[in-house]
Amino acid sequence: MGQDRELKWQEIDSSREGGGLIKLDWKVFRAKVPGGWLVLVMHNTTGLTFHPDPGHAWDGGSLA
């Protein structure tokens, strides 16, 4: 147990395509972990998921 570990979160810019009438106040974060990314979304509630990406190639953006 000699080394302290810290999970480092990176905030990802998030927006709604086309703007729309409702402003999304989502906060999206990712953390690099073995085998991929932990993705945390916070709004009225909080959601956490794992995105498999062994090479950590995901740049945080979406395809469209």
C-alpha positions in Angstrom: 0.0 0.0 0.0 3.0 2.3 -0.4 1.8 4.5 -3.3 -1.2 6.8 -3.0 -3.6 6.6 -6.0 -5.8 9.3 -7.3 -8.6 9.0 -9.9 -8.2 12.0 -12.2 -11.3 13.3 -13.9 -11.2 15.4 -17.0 -14.2 17.5 -17.9 -15.6 17.1 -21.4 -17.4 20.0 -23.1 -21.0 19.0 -23.9 -23.6 20.7 -26.0 -27.0 20.0 -27.5 -27.1 19.8 -31.3 -29.1 22.7 -32.8 -29.5 24.4 -29.4 -33.1 23.6 -28.8 -35.4 25.3 -26.4 -34.0 23.5 -23.3 -30.6 24.3 -22.1 -28.7 21.2 -21.0 -26.8 21.8 -17.8 -25.0 18.4 -17.9 -21.6 18.1 -16.6 -19.6 15.3 -18.3 -16.3 13.9 -17.0 -14.1 11.0 -18.0 -11.3 9.2 -16.2 -8.7 6.9 -17.9 -8.8 3.5 -16.3 -7.3 0.1 -17.4 -9.2 -1.0 -20.5 -11.0 2.2 -21.2 -12.8 5.1 -19.6 -15.1 5.8 -16.7 -17.7 8.3 -17.9 -19.6 10.4 -15.3 -22.6 12.5 -16.2 -24.2 14.8 -13.6 -27.4 16.7 -14.0 -30.4 16.3 -11.7 -29.1 12.8 -11.0 -25.7 11.1 -11.6 -24.8 8.4 -14.0 -21.6 6.4 -14.3 -20.6 4.0 -17.1 -17.6 2.2 -18.5 -16.6 2.9 -22.1 -14.2 0.1 -23.3 -11.3 1.6 -25.2 -8.1 -0.4 -24.5 -5.9 2.0 -26.5 -7.5 5.1 -25.0 -8.1 6.5 -28.5 -11.3 8.3 -27.6 -10.6 12.0 -27.7 -13.8 12.9 -25.7 -15.8 14.0 -28.7 -18.7 12.5 -30.5 -18.9 11.3 -34.1 -21.6 13.7 -35.1 
